[in-house]
Amino acid sequence: MGYTALYRKFRPKTFSEIVGQEHITKTLKNQIIAGRVGHAYLFNGGRGTGKTTAAKILARAINCLNPKEGEPCNECEICKGSINGSLTDIVEMDAASNNSVEDIRAIREEVNFLPTKAKYRVYIIDEVHMLSTGAFNALLKTLEEPPEHVKFILATTEPQKLPATILSRCQRFDFKRLSNENIIKRLEIVCKESDIEITHEALKIIAVLAEGAMRDALSILERCVQDGENKIDEDKIKDLVRNSQINIYTKYN
């Protein structure tokens, strides 16, 4: 098996593992427990704040054969198929590269068919603001009268670019930038499980440089251990990042 980047290796698999977005994960779990899952969601927020991760977990949780208090079990056939990518009923689409009206029309044709294994066919459309005008119009027709077996989860960093007609048909959840404390807490877990020795000052620097994005924090951490030395202090980080980034840290300390 090839190398797996830290942000993928330590991607949360349950809502409880997502840090800093409890206002969202609590609501989603309650909806699942109550059986009141909406047909369309809009996850908005800055990069690396957990939008796509939450979408993946939500897609598994509503299809899980053995859900536990609104969480996916991650052990049943459906969950495992979703995690390894073999489950065709959960479709992930990047609107940055699949933004034409033909791409959305293909979805409109697919939604007429029942899921092959899961209870719901779920479409996760990332960077949805990149869709063309024609694609938005095609998507709107599906969102207006979606089949009961279809759910949509749209993710974006720029909700102002979405037509009001799309926004009005989605339950919107705004993901916040993560606090430095939450980033440090998660990094401590990653370092412990990866046998990485790191000083508290180094953790603080990474958290500030990440500017609220967990994925950026993990990318910085990964750069620090690419030399094969799993010991990190503040000097090592300063040697690896640009002076402009260090200026960011200095500004807030």
N, C-alpha and C positions, 0 to 999 in steps of 0.2 A: 504494500500500500504506500502511495506517495505521501509527501509531506502535506499536512493540513494546517492552514493558517490559524493563529490563535483565535481570531474573532469567529471562525467557523467551528473550531474544536470546542469552544466554550460558549457557543450560542445557547441561550436558555431554552429548555424544552418544556417548561411549565410556566404558568403565569407567576407563580411564587418566586421564580428565579429572576424575573425581570425587576431590576432595581430602579427606583425613582419614579415609577409610573403607577403607583398603587391606586390613584384615583381612577385609573382606566381599568386596570386588571380586576379590581374588586367589582366594578360594574359589569364587566364582561362575564365574570364567573357567576354573578347573581342572575344574569340573563339566561345563562346556560342551565343553571339549576332550576330556574322557574319555567324553562321551556319557552322563553320569549325572545328568541334570537331573531334579529331583524334580517331583512333580505339584502340590505346594502349598508356598508360601513365606509366611512372615510377616515383614514388615519393620517393626521397632519402633524408635522414637526420637523425639526432640523435633522441633519444627517446623523446617523449613529445613535438615535435615541430609542430605538426598539420597535419601530413601526412594522417592518417586514417580519421581524421575529414574532411580534404579537399576532400578526396576521396568520403566520404558519401555525402557531399554537391554537388560535381560535378555529382554524380550519380542521385541525385534528380533534379538538375537544368536541365540536358539534357532531363529528362523525365517529368518535371513539365508541367501541363496543362495551367498554367498562369504565366510563367516566367516574371520577372521584371528586366530589364537591366542586364541580365545574372545571376540573383539570383533566387533560387527557392522560390515560394510563401509560402511554408510550410503549406498551407491551403487546397489545392486540394486533391482529393482522392489518387492520386499517392504519393504526398509528405507525407501525413499522414500515408499511408501504409508503406512507407519506414522508417519513424521515429519509428513507433511502431513494425516494424519487420514482418508485415503480408504480405508485397509485395514480392512475390516469384521471381519477375523479377530482383531484385537487390540481388545478392548473395555475402555474405562475407565469406571468407575462410581463416583460419589461416594455413599457410604452415608449421608452426612448428609442427603441429600435423596431418596435412593432406598433406604429402609430397611424397606420392607414385605415381608411374606411373598410377595406377588404379584410383586414385583421379582425375588426370588430364584427363584421358580417359573418365571419367564420364562427365566432362565438355565438352569434344569434342563431345560427343553424344548429350548433351543438346543443344548446340549452333545451331544445325540443326532445332530446333523448334522455332517458332515465340514467342515473349513475350506474356504473357496472358493478361496483361492490359497496360503495359507501351510501349513506343515507342521503347526503347532499352532494351535488357537484358545486365546487367552490372555485371561483375565479379570483386570484390575487393579482391585481394590476398595479405594478410599481411605477412610480414617476408618471402617474396618470395625467398630470397637467401637460404632458408632451403629446397627447393625442391631437390629431388634426380636427378641424371643425366638423368635417364629414364624419369622422370617427365618433366624436362626441354625440352627434345627432343619431347615429346608429345605436350607440350605447344607451341613449336616453329612451329609445323605444323599448329596449329590453328591461330597463329599470322601472318603466311605467307599469308594466304588467308582467313581472317575472314569474316563471313557473314555481310551484311550491318547493321543488327539489333543487333550486338554484340559489346560491348566495354569492354576493359580490363584496370583495374587500379592496377598496381603492387606497393607495398610499401616495402621498405627495409632500413635497417641501414648499410648494407654492399654490396654496388653495385659491388664491385670488385669480388664478388663471383658469379656474374651472367655471363653466357656465352655471348661472344661478339655478337653472333647471336641474342640473346634476346634483348640486349641493343640497337642494331642497328634498331630494329623494334619498339622502343618506343620513345615517346616524353619525355625527361627527365627533371624533375624539382627538383632542390636541395633546400631543406628547411634548413634555417639557425638556429643556436642556437639563442634563443630570448635574447634581451638585458635586463639588469636589469630594465631599465625604462619601457619597454613594459610589463614585468612581474608585476611590481608594479602597473601599470595602470590597468591591468586586475584584479589583486587581490583587488584593491580598489572597483571595481564594484561588485565583488563577496561578499566582506565584507559588503558593503552597502545593497545589496539585502538579505543577510543572517543575518542582524542585529548583526554583529560582530564588536566590538570596538577594534581597533588595532592602535598602535603607528606607526609613519612613520619609526622610527628606526627598529621596528620589521618587517615591510614590506621589508626594505632594507636587513635585515638578511636573510629572506626567499628567496628573489630574488637571493642573492649570493649563498646560499646553493643549490638552484635548478639547478644551473649550466646550464642555458639556456633552461631548460625543464619546460613548463607550467604545465604539469601533475604532476611533482615532487613538484612544488611550491604549488599546490592545496592539494597534499597529506600531506605536512608539515603543511599547514594551518589547515587541518582537524584534524591532531593529536593534535593540540593546543586547540581545542574546544571539545575534546572527554570527558573532565571532566565535561561538562555541563556549564562551565563558558565561556561566549562569550566575554571575555576581554583578549586581548593579548598584552604583552609588550616584550621587548627584553629579560628580565630575564626568562620569562616563556618559551621562545623558547630555551634558553641555558640550561634550566633544562630538556628539553625533547629530545634534539638531542645529538648525541655522541660528545665527545670532539674533535674527528678528524674532524667532520663537522664544529665545531666552529673554528677550526684552519684554515679551508678554508676561512671562513669569515674574520678572523683576517689578513690573508695573503693579502687580496685584499682591506683592509681598513686601 
